[in-house]
Every structure is written in C-alpha cells, then in structure tokens.
Amino acid sequence: MSLEHLPGVVELQRACFPPPFSEELLWKEAHLRRHLQVFPEGQFVALHGKDVVASASSTRISETTWQAHRSWEETVGGFFISNFDPRGTTLYGLDISVHPDFRGLGIGRSLYNLRFELVRSLKLARYGTACRLPDFRSLHREDPKSTVESYAESVERGDRVDRTLTPLLKYGLEFLGVSANFMEDYESDNAAALLEWRP
C-alpha cells in the first residue's frame, strides 16, 4: 500500500462493510496515513488495473498486549494504532477487505500469505487477529437462545459456515475462543473470534 492507494482503500471499505455496519468504524485517509507512517511493510493492497480491489492492514503489538485479549480499542490503540510496538512479537491483523465483485479468486488467501511471510521475515512469534462473526445474527433470529460462543465453535467444527471466520480457518489460523464486547458490531453481537497462526 502507498499514499496513492488511500482513496481507493476508503471506497473499498464502504463496499465491503455496508450497513448495518457503522460507517464510523471504517478507515479514513488519516488513519491509513498513520499506518503507512509507522508500519509501511504491514499494509497491502491488491489492484485490478489501477483500482484497489482488496486491502489488508496490520500492526505490531507486544506479547503482553496479545495475551491480554482485550477489546479492539485497547489492543491496537484505536484507528491510529497508538499501541504500535516496533519490537512487538505479534503481527496483528486490523482489517482485510476484498471487494464483493472480486471474491472467490484467491485474493484473500494471497494477502494472508503475504502476512505469514512478513511474520517469518521479521521473526515474530505469530500472526494474531480477532475476526467478525457476521452470520451470527441470522442464526440468533432463528434461535434467540443461541450464543455467539456456541456459534463460533460450530463454525470451527465445520457444522456452520460464517463468511468471515470460515475462510480464515481454511487459511490455517487456529481458533482460540471468543472475545466478548470486542467492538461495536451488531451482526457479531459485539464479539469476535480470536485466531492465531504460528510459523
């Protein structure tokens, strides 16, 4: 990713995270400029011609921060990643977005492979992230007694498909559990699945 790509990344966010996902939670150019300033090697885009069709944003966090598994805000330091640690042991995935018209082509897997290569080249302990569980809400409408924890476990077993978690499990990430009250996200009941990959 470079500065010239930032308007395209902002537009991509809107295409990938439509309502009810809050637009207040999407990247703005100022956020992305900060990411490039402190950790340029951790930011990626995929292009179709000159158009940005996918992006992946990452930061580095300390071992203590990773092990605490707190909310998104506490973990990364908000949109401006104020918790960035140049000596951090975890490459932390902030976001991955693939335009709906370009899904199913292997772009997401390619971006994850770049992240895994970065973990190896920087000799980090892991790639870690917390991912949305956007298909939980449709299950909860059918079964109001369902919990996000049981939902995530059923996705891990392969009993259900979640459009975010299922692909990441196929990429080789390990499911560690669920973080409640991770961020404002109605579809995911404000929770996220904790995942890691170790080289």
Helices and strands as residue ranges (DSSP letters): G 3-5, H 6-16, G 23-25, H 29-38, G 40-42, E 44-48, E 51-61, H 63-68, H 72-76, E 90-98, G 100-102, H 107-122, E 126-131, H 136-142, H 148-157, H 165-170, E 174-179, G 186-188, E 192-197
